[in-house]
């Protein structure tokens, strides 16, 4: 597989939310920031290689072989993110772009040794699960902060938006994975929230709340 083909495979995987779900070529084009015609050409190539199932006007899904490749890429990407954060002092808003390059390294031995060196981590710096070598991982039971009622307490276990501006916002407001968040109040008008983290009370917008995952504790 070429680097471009691998990028498309991973894009289809993420759009299908990890399931063997058919997604539109327009959605793939938007994610890859390219023309729909270019996507059509690529998914035809992937279909010829047995990686994808493509039907004109009905979209594209990954085959079992394609899912295996996608999970391998996801595993490598997330392991590299952990390595960059823990061993090379990158911040969590910097690791994604570098891991996008490192995920294409082909050496299975290198990735296995990386996994061992890191102590077999279960999640990446953004709270996303890391697949095992066999492509297996536990799906966390979590809810978006925006969806839980007032009075709910939970542990922040992940972010939906891993873009640098959002992660920098969290750093600025001292919101981190592992923090216990208590929902104090919710505005009916705009969905904004008053939350308590440690001893600090913070007012956040609905947009922020729709991008933070909680594991409910109470």
C-alpha positions in Angstrom: 0.0 0.0 0.0 1.2 3.5 -0.8 1.0 6.2 1.9 -1.9 7.8 0.1 -3.8 4.5 0.0 -3.2 4.0 3.7 -4.5 7.5 4.4 -7.7 6.7 2.5 -8.1 3.4 4.3 -7.8 5.1 7.7 -10.2 7.9 6.6 -12.9 5.4 5.6 -12.4 3.5 8.9 -12.8 6.7 11.0 -15.9 7.8 9.0 -17.4 4.4 9.5 -16.7 4.9 13.3 -14.7 1.6 13.3 -17.6 -0.4 12.0 -18.0 -2.1 8.6 -20.2 0.8 7.6 -20.6 2.2 4.1 -19.7 5.9 3.8 -20.2 8.3 0.9 -17.4 9.3 -1.4 -18.4 12.9 -0.7 -17.7 12.4 3.0 -14.3 10.9 2.2 -13.6 13.8 -0.1 -14.4 16.3 2.7 -12.2 14.4 5.2 -9.3 14.1 2.8 -9.8 17.7 1.5 -9.9 16.6 -2.1 -12.3 16.3 -5.1 -15.0 13.6 -5.1 -13.6 12.5 -8.5 -10.2 11.8 -6.9 -11.9 9.8 -4.2 -13.7 7.7 -6.8 -10.5 6.9 -8.6 -8.8 5.9 -5.3 -11.6 3.7 -3.9 -11.7 1.9 -7.3 -8.0 1.1 -6.8 -8.7 0.0 -3.2 -11.5 -2.2 -4.4 -9.3 -3.8 -7.0 -6.8 -4.6 -4.3 -9.5 -6.3 -2.1 -9.3 -3.6 0.5 -12.6 -1.9 0.0 -16.1 -2.6 -1.3 -17.2 0.2 -3.6 -20.5 0.6 -5.4 -21.2 3.7 -7.5 -23.7 6.1 -5.8 -23.9 3.8 -2.8 -20.5 4.6 -1.2 -17.6 2.6 0.1 -16.8 0.3 3.0 -13.7 -1.7 4.1 -13.3 -5.4 3.6 -12.1 -7.5 6.4 -8.6 -7.1 5.0 -9.1 -3.3 4.8 -10.2 -3.3 8.5 -7.1 -5.1 9.5 -4.9 -2.5 7.7 -6.9 0.3 9.2 -6.5 -1.0 12.8 -2.8 -1.5 12.3 -2.5 2.1 11.2 -4.6 3.3 14.1 -2.5 1.2 16.5 0.8 2.7 15.2 -0.5 6.2 15.2 -1.7 6.1 18.8 1.4 4.4 20.1 3.6 7.0 18.5 1.4 9.7 20.1 2.1 8.2 23.5 5.8 7.9 22.8 6.1 11.5 21.6 4.2 12.8 24.7 5.9 10.6 27.3 9.4 10.2 26.0 10.1 13.3 23.8 8.2 15.9 25.8 5.8 16.9 23.0 2.5 18.5 24.1 -0.7 16.7 23.4 -1.7 19.3 20.8 1.5 18.6 18.8 1.6 14.8 18.7 -1.1 14.1 16.0 0.7 15.7 13.0 4.0 13.9 13.7 2.2 10.6 14.4 0.5 11.0 11.0 4.0 10.6 9.4 5.3 7.9 11.7 2.3 5.6 11.3 3.4 4.6 7.8 6.6 2.9 9.1 6.3 -0.8 8.0 8.4 -2.6 10.6 6.2 -4.8 12.8 9.1 -5.5 15.1 9.6 -1.8 15.7 6.0 -1.3 16.7 5.9 -4.3 18.9 9.1 -3.1 20.7 7.6 0.4 21.0 4.4 -1.0 22.6 6.6 -3.0 25.0 8.8 0.0 25.8 5.8 2.1 26.6 4.3 -0.6 29.0 1.5 -1.7 26.6 -0.6 1.5 27.0 -4.4 1.1 26.6 -5.2 4.7 25.4 -3.5 7.5 23.6 -3.0 11.0 24.9 -6.5 12.0 23.8 -8.2 9.1 25.5 -8.8 7.0 22.4 -8.2 3.2 22.8 -5.1 1.6 21.3 -5.8 -1.6 19.4 -3.7 -4.7 20.3 -1.5 -6.4 17.7 -4.6 -8.5 16.9 -6.7 -5.4 16.3 -8.6 -5.9 19.6 -9.5 -3.2 22.1 -12.1 -2.4 24.7 -14.6 0.3 23.8 -15.0 2.6 26.7 -18.5 3.4 28.1 -18.5 7.2 28.0 -20.8 10.1 27.4 -20.3 13.6 26.1 -20.3 16.2 28.8 -23.1 18.1 27.0 -25.4 15.0 27.3 -25.3 14.4 31.1 -27.7 16.1 33.5 -26.9 18.6 36.2 -25.4 17.0 39.3 -23.6 14.4 37.3 -20.0 13.6 38.3 -17.6 11.9 36.0 -14.0 11.4 35.0 -12.8 13.1 31.8 -11.6 10.2 29.7 -11.3 11.6 26.2 -11.8 14.4 23.6 -13.9 14.3 20.5 -12.0 17.2 19.0 -8.2 16.6 19.1 -7.3 19.8 17.1 -4.5 21.9 18.5 -6.8 25.0 19.2 -9.2 22.9 21.4 -6.4 21.1 23.3 -4.7 24.4 23.9 -8.0 25.8 25.3 -8.2 22.8 27.7 -4.6 23.4 28.8 -5.3 27.1 29.3 -8.3 26.3 31.5 -6.5 23.4 33.3 -8.9 20.7 32.1 -7.1 17.4 31.6 -7.8 13.7 31.1 -8.3 12.0 34.5 -9.9 15.1 36.1 -13.2 14.6 37.9 -15.8 17.0 36.5 -19.0 17.9 38.4 -21.8 19.5 36.4 -23.1 22.3 38.6 -25.6 24.0 36.2 -26.7 24.0 32.6 -28.2 27.0 30.8 -31.4 26.1 29.0 -30.9 28.8 26.4 -27.5 27.9 24.9 -26.5 24.7 26.6 -23.5 26.2 28.3 -22.4 24.7 31.6 -21.0 25.6 35.0 -18.6 22.8 36.0 -16.3 22.1 38.9 -12.9 20.7 38.5 -11.0 20.2 41.8 -11.7 23.5 43.6 -12.3 25.6 40.5 -15.6 26.5 39.0 -15.5 27.1 35.2 -18.2 28.3 32.8 -17.9 26.5 29.4 -19.8 26.8 26.2 -21.9 24.0 24.7 -19.3 23.6 22.0 -16.7 22.7 24.5 -19.1 20.4 26.3 -19.8 18.5 23.1 -16.1 17.7 22.7 -15.4 16.2 26.1 -16.1 12.6 27.1 -16.9 11.6 30.7 -16.9 8.2 32.4 -19.7 8.5 34.8 -18.9 7.9 38.5 -22.1 8.9 40.1 
